[in-house]
Amino acid sequence: MSQILTLEISEQVFAAIQKQVAKAGVAPEHLAALLIEQQFTPTSKLPANEANRETARTKFERHFGTLNLDNTMSCDNESIDADLVKEYANTYEDE
C-alpha cells in the first residue's frame, strides 16, 4: 500500500534534485520518493561500501567455530544412510 505525501522544499533542494533526475532520467517525485524510502527502510540490505562490507564480514565471521559434542557421532554418509534405511523400514507396530 502506498500513501501520498505533499512536501514543500526549498529552491536549493529542488535544484539539487533536478540535477540528479537529469542524470538518472526519472521524474523528481520518483527520486524524492526513492530517497525517502531508502532513509526509512530497515537496513537489512548489504552494506554499500567496501569498508562496511569488511566490517560486516568480520562481525559475521566471529560466529564461525567448531562444535564439540563430547561423544562420538558418526557423520559419514554410509552410517547416515544406514540409519535412514533402518528408520524407514521400522513400522513401529510393536509399540
N, C-alpha and C positions, 0 to 999 in steps of 0.2 A: 504494500500500500504506500502511496506517496502523498505528500502534502504540498500545498502551495504556500510559499513564504515570500512576501514582498519586502525587499531591502532598500534602504536609502544609503548610498555610498558616496564618498567624496569624488570630485572630478579627478583627483590624483590617482585614487584607487581604480576608478573606471578606465583611466588612460593605461594603467599597467595591465589591466585585464584585456583591453583592446590590443595591446602589443602581443600578448600571449595567444589570443584567439586568432590573430593574423598569422602567426606561425603554425598553429595547430589546425586551423581551418574549421573551427567549431563556433557555435554561437556563444556570446558572452554568458548567457544564462546557464548553458550547459557546463562551461568551465567553472563558473561560480558554484554550481551545484556539486560538481565533482570535487572541488577543493573543500567544500564544507563536509561532504560525506567522508573524505579521507581524514579530515580532522577529527570527526566524531565516531568513526567506525572503530570497533575494538581492534587492538593491534595483534591480531592472530596471524598476520601476514609475515613473510620473511623480511628480515632487516634489509634496508635498501643499500647501504654502502658496505665496502669490504671490511672496515673496522667493526661495524656492528655484526656482520656475519661471523667474524672470527670470535668476537665476544660471545655470541650465541652458541657457536660450536663448542667453545671451551666450557661454558656452563652445562651444555648437554653432555659432553664427554665426562664430566665429573660423575655421572651416573654409571659409567662403564665400570665393570669389575668382574669378579669371579664369584661363583656360588659354591659353597662347601656344605654338603648335606650331612656330613658326618656318618654316612652309611653308603655302602656301595650299591649303586643302582646301575643296572646295565642300560646304557643308552645306545647300544649298537642296533642297527636295523634288523638284524636277524632275530635278536631277542624280542624286540618290539613287535615284529611280525608274528612271532610265535605266541606272544601274549594276546595279540588281537585274534588270532585263529582260535585260541583256547576260549576266549570270551564269546566270540561269535558262535562257537559250537555248543556252548553251555546253554541249555534250555531252562535251567533253574526250576525244573519240575519237582525236584526232591525237596524244595524249601517250603 
